[in-house]
Amino acid sequence: MSELRTERLVLRGWRETDLAPWAVMNADPEVRKYFPGVLTREQSDASVARFQAELERRGWGWWAVEVIDTGEFIGFTGLDPVEDGMPFTGVEAGWRLARSAWGHGYATEAAQAVVTFGFDSLALPEILAVTTVTNLRSQAVMRRIGMSRDPSDDFDDPTVPPGPLRPSVVYRLPRGRQRPTER
């Protein structure tokens, strides 16, 4: 299983000690603002089991994110194949951080690391990112790592109940167009 490092972060496999802070994140309505709802502890723990199984099976997926200087678990980032039933295919980059980690550039730093891994180690032709139309903070991260949006790719996410979270945007980054990793 791959472990990725940036100047300030380590993207690694999941540990038992990650379960409680991950559950707190998933129970936080502000962290889950752009998702259909918060998760129970059982749902949160089950997601970690799936993430770790995929990391072990493929060597990549959704990594836990830890701040190197403090050892603090702050969320997740990674790559995952687009779910069946979506109006596009490919590999998606994503991230979710605890509120205490917002505003420090960690999401951009982690996202850039997984994009670099996707192109350099997996030889992906393109990496996507998807979010709701209203999630402007994630869209800003997408733009900072060099992704761009074509409004003709916008869609209603079939995995989300009808309502304000269903309209979604797709950002794309073709191989060779990524920004250099900042050191």
C-alpha positions as CSV (number, residue, x, y, z in Angstrom):
1,M,0.0,0.0,0.0
2,S,1.3,3.4,-0.9
3,E,1.9,6.1,1.6
4,L,2.2,9.7,0.3
5,R,4.1,12.6,2.0
6,T,4.0,16.3,1.4
7,E,5.9,19.0,3.2
8,R,3.3,19.0,6.0
9,L,1.2,15.9,5.6
10,V,1.3,12.2,5.5
11,L,-1.4,10.3,3.6
12,R,-1.5,6.9,5.0
13,G,-3.5,3.8,5.8
14,W,-6.2,4.0,8.5
15,R,-5.6,3.2,12.1
16,E,-7.9,2.3,15.0
17,T,-7.1,5.7,16.5
18,D,-8.6,7.4,13.5
19,L,-12.1,5.9,14.1
20,A,-13.2,8.3,16.9
21,P,-12.1,11.6,15.2
22,W,-13.4,10.4,11.8
23,A,-16.8,9.7,13.5
24,V,-16.8,13.2,15.1
25,M,-16.1,14.7,11.6
26,N,-18.9,12.6,10.1
27,A,-21.4,13.7,12.8
28,D,-20.6,17.4,12.3
29,P,-23.3,19.0,10.2
30,E,-20.9,21.7,9.0
31,V,-18.4,19.1,7.7
32,R,-21.3,17.2,6.1
33,K,-23.0,20.3,4.8
34,Y,-22.8,19.2,1.2
35,F,-23.8,15.6,1.8
36,P,-27.3,14.3,2.4
37,G,-26.8,13.9,6.1
38,V,-24.5,13.1,9.0
39,L,-23.3,9.5,9.6
40,T,-23.8,7.4,12.7
41,R,-20.7,5.9,14.4
42,E,-21.4,2.6,12.8
43,Q,-21.7,4.1,9.3
44,S,-18.5,6.0,9.9
45,D,-16.6,2.9,11.1
46,A,-17.9,0.9,8.1
47,S,-16.6,3.6,5.7
48,V,-13.1,3.2,7.3
49,A,-13.2,-0.5,6.8
50,R,-14.1,-0.1,3.1
51,F,-11.4,2.5,2.6
52,Q,-8.7,0.4,4.2
53,A,-9.8,-2.7,2.3
54,E,-9.5,-0.8,-1.0
55,L,-6.1,0.6,0.0
56,E,-4.8,-2.9,0.7
57,R,-6.4,-4.4,-2.4
58,R,-5.3,-1.7,-4.9
59,G,-2.5,0.1,-3.1
60,W,-4.4,3.4,-3.5
61,G,-7.8,4.9,-2.6
62,W,-9.0,7.1,0.3
63,W,-6.0,7.7,2.6
64,A,-6.2,9.1,6.1
65,V,-4.5,12.5,6.4
66,E,-2.2,13.3,9.3
67,V,-0.3,16.5,10.1
68,I,3.4,15.5,10.3
69,D,4.4,18.0,13.0
70,T,1.7,17.0,15.4
71,G,0.6,13.5,14.4
72,E,-3.0,14.8,14.4
73,F,-5.5,13.0,12.1
74,I,-7.4,15.7,10.2
75,G,-9.5,13.8,7.6
76,F,-9.1,12.0,4.3
77,T,-8.1,12.5,0.7
78,G,-7.6,10.2,-2.2
79,L,-8.6,8.7,-5.5
80,D,-11.5,6.4,-6.3
81,P,-13.1,5.1,-9.5
82,V,-16.3,7.0,-10.3
83,E,-19.4,5.1,-9.1
84,D,-21.5,3.1,-11.6
85,G,-24.6,5.0,-12.8
86,M,-22.9,8.4,-13.0
87,P,-23.0,10.2,-16.4
88,F,-19.2,10.0,-16.8
89,T,-16.4,7.5,-16.0
90,G,-12.9,7.9,-14.7
91,V,-11.1,8.3,-11.4
92,E,-12.2,11.0,-9.0
93,A,-10.1,12.9,-6.5
94,G,-11.7,13.9,-3.2
95,W,-11.0,15.2,0.3
96,R,-12.8,16.0,3.5
97,L,-11.1,17.6,6.5
98,A,-12.1,18.4,10.1
99,R,-13.2,22.0,10.7
100,S,-10.1,22.6,12.8
101,A,-8.0,21.9,9.6
102,W,-9.9,24.3,7.3
103,G,-8.1,27.4,6.1
104,H,-4.5,26.1,6.4
105,G,-4.1,24.9,2.7
106,Y,-4.1,21.2,3.8
107,A,-6.9,20.3,1.3
108,T,-5.0,21.8,-1.6
109,E,-1.7,20.2,-0.5
110,A,-3.3,16.8,-0.1
111,A,-5.2,17.0,-3.3
112,Q,-2.1,17.9,-5.2
113,A,-0.3,14.9,-3.8
114,V,-3.0,12.5,-4.9
115,V,-3.2,14.0,-8.3
116,T,0.6,13.7,-8.7
117,F,0.3,10.1,-7.6
118,G,-2.5,9.4,-10.0
119,F,-0.6,10.7,-13.0
120,D,2.9,9.6,-12.1
121,S,2.2,6.2,-10.5
122,L,-1.1,5.1,-12.0
123,A,-0.6,6.8,-15.4
124,L,-4.2,8.0,-15.4
125,P,-5.1,10.0,-18.5
126,E,-7.4,12.4,-16.5
127,I,-8.5,13.0,-12.9
128,L,-12.0,14.3,-12.0
129,A,-13.5,16.0,-9.0
130,V,-17.2,16.3,-8.3
131,T,-19.1,18.4,-5.8
132,T,-22.4,20.2,-5.4
133,V,-22.9,23.5,-7.3
134,T,-23.0,25.3,-3.9
135,N,-19.7,23.9,-2.5
136,L,-17.5,26.8,-3.4
137,R,-14.7,25.9,-1.1
138,S,-14.1,22.5,-2.8
139,Q,-14.4,24.1,-6.2
140,A,-11.7,26.6,-5.1
141,V,-9.4,23.7,-4.3
142,M,-10.1,22.1,-7.6
143,R,-9.1,25.3,-9.4
144,R,-6.0,25.7,-7.3
145,I,-4.7,22.3,-8.3
146,G,-5.3,23.2,-12.0
147,M,-8.7,21.6,-12.7
148,S,-11.2,23.3,-14.9
149,R,-15.0,23.0,-15.3
150,D,-17.1,22.8,-18.4
151,P,-20.7,23.7,-17.5
152,S,-21.9,21.2,-20.1
153,D,-20.6,18.5,-17.7
154,D,-22.9,19.7,-14.9
155,F,-25.4,17.1,-13.8
156,D,-27.9,16.1,-11.2
157,D,-26.3,13.5,-9.0
158,P,-28.5,10.3,-9.1
159,T,-27.0,9.2,-5.7
160,V,-28.4,12.2,-3.9
161,P,-32.1,12.7,-3.0
162,P,-33.9,15.5,-4.9
163,G,-33.1,18.9,-3.4
164,P,-30.4,21.6,-3.3
165,L,-27.5,19.1,-3.0
166,R,-28.4,17.2,-6.2
167,P,-27.1,19.7,-8.8
168,S,-23.4,18.9,-9.2
169,V,-20.3,20.1,-11.1
170,V,-17.4,18.1,-12.6
171,Y,-13.9,19.5,-12.7
172,R,-11.3,17.8,-14.9
173,L,-7.6,17.7,-15.0
174,P,-6.0,16.0,-18.1
175,R,-2.6,14.4,-17.7
176,G,0.2,16.8,-18.4
177,R,-1.8,19.8,-17.3
178,Q,-1.2,19.4,-13.5
179,R,0.6,22.1,-11.6
180,P,4.0,21.2,-10.2
181,T,4.0,20.0,-6.7
182,E,5.2,22.8,-4.4
183,R,8.0,21.9,-2.0
